Amino acid sequence: MLKTIVVIFLFITSIIFIFQNQLIFVHTFPINFEMKIFNISNSEVNNSIIMLSSFILGSLITLVLIGDSLIRKSLRNNELKKKIISIEETKIPDGENL
């Protein structure tokens, strides 16, 4: 319930911010990019496109880094579980109860 209220509040706040600052998002910037392979010169790009692409790129990088960390932890957990099972099997003979 509290999460829903926070999400609604953030959504309403962002909508208000966007409507109050529309000129910032609609403003265009000239982009010049020169490499030996290809050139982009005097292309007009909206500020909203730049911000959206930056957000998406940052999200993708974050997801890759989090995914890498989770995979490493999962592999480490599997190794430790196998070690625990092997230690338990060597310490406690079959048929004996504690």
Residue pairs with C-beta under 8 A, 6 or more apart in sequence:
18 25
24 47
25 46
25 47
25 48
25 51
26 46
26 47
26 48
27 46
27 47
28 44
28 45
28 46
28 47
29 44
29 45
29 47
29 50
30 42
30 43
30 44
31 40
31 42
31 43
31 44
31 45
32 40
32 41
32 42
32 43
33 39
33 40
33 41
34 40
34 41
92 98
